[in-house]
Amino acid sequence: MSEPAGLDLKPALEAMLMVVDEPATEEHLARLLERPRRQVADALRELADEYTAQGRGFELRFVAGGWRFYTRAAYAPAVERLVLDGQTARLTQAALETLAVVAYRQPVSRSRVSAVRGVNCDGVMRTLLQRGLVEEAGTEPETGAILYRTTNYFLERMGLRGLDELPELAPFLPEAEAIEAETQEGVPSFDPDAPDAPGGQDADD
């Protein structure tokens, strides 16, 4: 069996990136292949440029701190037909809106998300948690409410290197504190295992 250091670098990188389930960092790939990180980084960028120049249906992108293969955007209609045929894989409008509030206000409590959207978000938050797009991020000192933030998987799915690449939409989101000040009662605490409450809540199933 050949030692990693004896393998051709670019084909080795291609083979490894074909099986990763999340972006692989240059440091990790370099350690596994027993090569200098700079050599691996240069090879990855060369591969990415080669795929673009050849007009391949896939591309190699640096996302969420690592490298991973993605289908090229121009061929999205074909991929969507394959992936979504007979399935309900897309997030609902309610889930997308809730995810946007978390992304721009994070870390944020579920009650503040509900205040911004004006509707109870229990069911939608549960869906986002289950899909790995948001995660718990500690508790709010003043109230003890659980705070939520987006995950690396969110960055990966959105094709972002980091949160600083989010579009400038935050100024259009109303301040949750101002909305909550107008309400007489807080929103019930979020229990991920509790059944959805009837009425006044988004459905995302």
Backbone hydrogen bonds, N-H to C=O, Kabsch-Sander energy under -0.5 kcal/mol:
donor,donor_aa,acceptor,acceptor_aa,energy
6,G,3,E,-1.8
7,L,4,P,-1.5
12,A,8,D,-1.8
13,L,9,L,-2.5
14,E,10,K,-2.4
15,A,11,P,-2.4
16,M,12,A,-2.2
17,L,13,L,-2.7
18,M,14,E,-1.2
19,V,16,M,-1.3
20,V,16,M,-0.6
24,A,67,W,-2.6
29,L,25,T,-2.2
30,A,26,E,-2.5
31,R,27,E,-2.1
32,L,28,H,-2.3
33,L,29,L,-2.1
34,E,30,A,-0.7
35,R,30,A,-2.3
40,V,36,P,-1.9
41,A,37,R,-2.9
42,D,38,R,-2.4
43,A,39,Q,-1.9
44,L,40,V,-2.3
45,R,41,A,-2.0
46,E,42,D,-2.1
47,L,43,A,-2.4
48,A,44,L,-2.4
49,D,45,R,-2.2
50,E,46,E,-2.4
51,Y,47,L,-2.5
52,T,48,A,-1.7
53,A,49,D,-2.6
54,Q,50,E,-2.1
55,G,51,Y,-0.6
55,G,52,T,-0.9
56,R,51,Y,-2.2
59,E,70,Y,-3.2
61,R,59,E,-0.6
61,R,68,R,-2.3
63,V,61,R,-0.8
63,V,66,G,-2.9
64,A,160,L,-1.3
66,G,63,V,-1.9
67,W,24,A,-3.1
68,R,61,R,-1.9
69,F,17,L,-0.5
70,Y,59,E,-2.7
72,R,57,G,-3.1
75,Y,72,R,-2.1
76,A,73,A,-1.9
79,V,75,Y,-1.9
80,E,76,A,-3.1
81,R,77,P,-1.6
82,L,78,A,-1.5
83,V,79,V,-2.8
84,L,80,E,-2.9
85,D,81,R,-0.9
87,Q,84,L,-2.4
96,L,92,T,-2.4
97,E,93,Q,-2.4
98,T,94,A,-2.3
99,L,95,A,-2.7
100,A,96,L,-2.0
101,V,97,E,-1.9
102,V,98,T,-2.2
103,A,99,L,-2.5
104,Y,100,A,-2.2
105,R,101,V,-2.0
106,Q,102,V,-1.4
108,V,148,Y,-2.1
110,R,146,I,-0.7
113,V,109,S,-1.9
114,S,110,R,-2.5
115,A,111,S,-1.9
116,V,112,R,-2.2
117,R,113,V,-2.2
118,G,114,S,-2.0
119,V,114,S,-1.1
120,N,200,G,-1.8
125,M,121,C,-2.9
126,R,122,D,-2.2
127,T,123,G,-1.8
128,L,124,V,-2.3
129,L,125,M,-2.3
130,Q,126,R,-2.5
131,R,127,T,-2.0
132,G,129,L,-1.3
133,L,128,L,-2.1
134,V,128,L,-1.1
135,E,149,R,-2.5
137,A,138,G,-0.6
137,A,147,L,-3.0
140,E,145,A,-3.0
144,G,140,E,-3.3
147,L,138,G,-2.9
148,Y,108,V,-2.3
149,R,135,E,-2.3
151,T,133,L,-1.6
155,L,151,T,-1.6
156,E,152,N,-2.6
157,R,153,Y,-2.8
158,M,154,F,-2.2
159,G,155,L,-0.9
159,G,156,E,-0.7
160,L,155,L,-2.7
165,E,162,G,-1.8
166,L,163,L,-1.8
169,L,167,P,-2.2
172,F,169,L,-2.1
173,L,170,A,-2.0
179,I,175,E,-1.6
180,E,176,A,-2.8
181,A,177,E,-1.7
182,E,178,A,-0.6
182,E,179,I,-1.1
183,T,180,E,-1.3
191,D,189,S,-0.5
194,A,191,D,-1.6
202,D,120,N,-1.6
